[in-house]
Amino acid sequence: MGNYKKMQDLYQSINFESIEKINLEEKNQLDVLIHVAFTKSLQLNKILHEQIDNENSFLFLSSLRGICEEIIVLKYIHQEIKEADREAIVKSIFKVSTKKELEQQSIFMKKYRPAQPILNAELSDHIEAEGLEDIFKRNGINAKTLPPTFQLAQKVNLEELYNYLYRASCSFVHFNPRVMLRTVWYQNNNTEESNISITNFNKYYFSFCSFYSSYLLGLLYKTFNSKLNIDNESAQIVESIMEIIKNTTHFPELVTFEEFNLQRPETELTIINRHLKNQIF
């Protein structure tokens, strides 16, 4: 509980008004997206930590997946694509995704709401952007489309992040009987009076979201620190949050002893973890 209160105070003390402002004339599109990802992560953390053990923390789980993917893709573009082509690849991805979404929107609406005016799929033809294959070729990459997120993660040394946290957050948004059954709760082995609610297991979900959403914020800051241009006071606060994460002895697990009604081993978590070779930041 102590760390949660510290985190709550730290998030509340950040100068959000300053961070949320951006001069679009001074930044290229990749830098804008980096600033957006960091600001969004910060805003989500502030909302999450406004109430310790928020009983609706389950609803924040899906946001972890989006932020995790943004870190991987943004780092890939920043690291693997020449600076002169970064603007072009952002525009190209924008065009490709917009075209696909317009096409799927058209199919859905044509079937279920045919009289509703919608944007024509041909709108994407008017978006100026180079083909992804040409951009990749100039950068020595043999690909016609943006590679799968896993391959991007491998390229930028974020494979463990993908395998654990990206997949973990996917399990919260995809069909998963184990996660669904967590919402069912009963007491004293009385299965005849079970209760279904997303608020069941809420302390676990708050702990999971608090830790890993703060971790992703720190990872964004560490990866793109030079691009963010946030004020010194806010930077120090983010670094304090990173220290709390780094020094946490118990990381929230994806699969827990508790959900299987198993006794957690009585192991003593010591400061040894702080001196291991593989640090979280």
Disulfide bonds with the S-S distance in Angstrom:
none
